[in-house]
Amino acid sequence: MINECPPPGQAYIPTPPLFQVNFPALLQGARCYTDAAIAPDQANQHMRKAGLGVFILEPRRKLMIHIKAIATANSVIMADADPRCLLPY
């Protein structure tokens, strides 16, 4: 099936099967949250310390894992990507 652009002035309306999740907390399975903190970017992009956090929640086994780490990064984007490198998948 090819999704074509609608004619001008008409909106695209998706067709079934449609899935809309209003309460993501009700989804089953493990969840993983990551975060990073670093000083704002500056003109001179020198390496600086970044605080990293990973929180893994597996409600079925009542498992909660919180990982804290320190890394070096030279940008906010690099710091945000670092926690994802700690995960095995």
C-alpha positions in Angstrom: 0.0 0.0 0.0 1.4 3.4 -0.9 0.5 6.4 1.1 -0.2 9.3 -1.3 -0.4 12.9 -0.3 -4.0 14.1 -0.1 -5.2 16.8 -2.6 -4.7 20.4 -1.5 -7.2 21.5 1.1 -7.9 17.9 2.3 -6.5 16.3 5.5 -4.9 12.9 5.6 -7.0 10.5 7.7 -5.3 7.3 8.6 -7.2 4.0 8.1 -7.4 0.9 10.4 -5.7 -0.8 12.0 -5.2 2.1 14.4 -3.6 1.9 17.8 -3.8 4.7 20.3 -2.3 4.4 23.8 -3.6 7.0 26.2 -2.1 5.5 29.4 1.5 4.4 28.7 1.8 3.3 32.4 -0.6 0.4 31.6 1.7 -1.1 29.0 3.2 -4.4 30.0 6.9 -5.2 30.1 10.2 -3.6 31.2 10.8 0.2 30.9 14.1 2.0 30.7 14.6 5.7 31.3 17.9 7.6 30.7 19.0 11.1 31.5 22.1 13.2 31.5 23.2 16.4 33.1 26.0 18.6 31.8 26.9 22.3 31.8 25.4 24.1 28.8 27.3 24.2 25.5 29.8 26.9 25.0 31.7 28.3 22.0 34.9 26.5 23.0 33.8 22.8 22.9 36.1 21.4 25.6 35.4 18.1 27.3 33.6 18.4 30.6 32.1 16.0 33.2 28.5 14.8 32.6 26.3 13.0 35.1 24.5 10.0 33.7 21.5 8.1 35.0 19.7 4.9 33.9 16.6 3.6 35.6 15.3 0.2 34.6 11.9 -1.0 35.8 10.6 -4.5 35.4 7.2 -4.5 37.2 6.5 -8.2 36.6 9.5 -9.3 38.6 9.4 -6.2 40.9 12.8 -5.3 39.8 14.2 -1.7 39.9 17.7 -0.9 38.9 19.2 2.6 39.1 22.6 3.2 37.6 24.6 6.5 38.2 27.7 7.2 36.2 30.1 10.0 35.4 31.5 10.5 31.9 33.1 13.2 29.8 31.3 14.8 26.9 31.8 17.9 24.8 28.1 18.6 24.0 24.7 18.1 25.5 23.8 15.7 22.7 26.9 13.6 23.4 26.0 13.5 27.1 22.4 12.4 26.3 23.7 9.6 24.1 26.2 8.3 26.7 23.6 6.5 29.0 22.3 4.5 26.1 25.8 3.1 25.5 25.7 1.6 29.0 22.8 -0.6 28.0 23.4 -4.1 26.5 20.7 -3.8 23.8 
